[in-house]
Structure formats: structure tokens, C-alpha cells
Amino acid sequence: MEDAQITALYWARDETAIAESHAKYGRMLYGIAYHILSSHEDSEETVSSTYTRAWQTIPPQRPFSLAAYLGRIARNLSISRWR
């Protein structure tokens, strides 16, 4: 599924947006989190929190690049958890 379609699902408040995001970017987000945290459990929780944060913020935001948007969220959450 294309990023524009996934973003449209977020805007429509369709929960399949999270499943599609996970299918397309789950490995990338886990890699970002694991690189910072070095913990499987914390990385999985961070990825889950990333989807929650995206769900809360995308209706007012319309990201140009969904990968970059989700990656930034995952990185920021990982750094916060690391601190």
C-alpha cells in the first residue's frame, strides 16, 4: 500500500492504518528503536507507542513522507526512553 493511502486511512480514522504501517515500516521502526535502546522488549514497546503517537497526531499533520514521520517519532520516543 502506498504512503498516501495509509495517510488517508489515518485521516479517516480507520484502524487498518496501524496494521498497514506495521506491515510496511515495522522492521525499520524496530531497527531504529533497537539501535538506540539495545533491548528487544523496550524496542517493541517503542514501536507500539510510535503507532499510538501517529494515530494521535496525523489528523492535524499531513506528513509528506510517512517513513520519515514514523521514523522521527520512533527515534524521539527511543531517546526519551533511553534517558
N, C-alpha and C positions, 0 to 999 in steps of 0.2 A: 504494500500500500504506500502511496506517495505521502510526503510530509504534509502537503496541502490538505489531503483527505483526512489525515489524522488530526490536524489542527481544526478542521471543520467539525470533526466528531467532538473534540473538546468544547468548541463553541456551542454545539448542540446539546452539550451535557450528556453525551452518550458514553456509557461506561466502557464500551468496547475500545475507546480511545486508549485507555490504560493498557489493555491487552495488546493492542496493535503497537503501542510504544514499546512495550516489553519485548514483543517478538522482534522488532526491528533494532532496538537500541539497548536491550537488556545487557548483552555481553559488554558493550562499550562502557555503560554506566558502572557495571560491576568492576571492570578493569580500572576505571578512574578511582573508584572508592577503595579498591584493594591496594592500589599503588600508594595511596596516602595512609590507609589505616592498617594494612597488613593483618587483617583479621576477617575471616570468612563471615562470621556472624554479624559483625559491625557493618561490613560491606553490603550484606543482604538487607539489613535494616535501612541503610542509607539509600539504597536503590528504591526500596519501598517508599521511603519518605520523599524521594525525588518525584515519584508519580503523584503523591499526595500534594506536594507543593505545586506541581504543574497543573493539577486539577483546580487548585485554588487560584492560580494566577493567570492562566491563559485567557479566560474570558475578557479581562480588560487588556491583556497583552496579546499581540498577534506576532509571534516570532517569525522572522524571515527564514531562519534555519532552525528547525526543530532539534536537530542533533546538537548544535552549539548551545541552544537554550537549555536542553536537558542536561548536557554535559556541565554547563556552568552551575546549574542547581546542584548536581551531584558533587562537584568539586567544592562548592561553598559549604554544603552540609558535611562533607567529609572533613574539611578543615576545622569546622566548628566542633565536630565530634572528637577529633584528634586533640584539640586544645583542652 
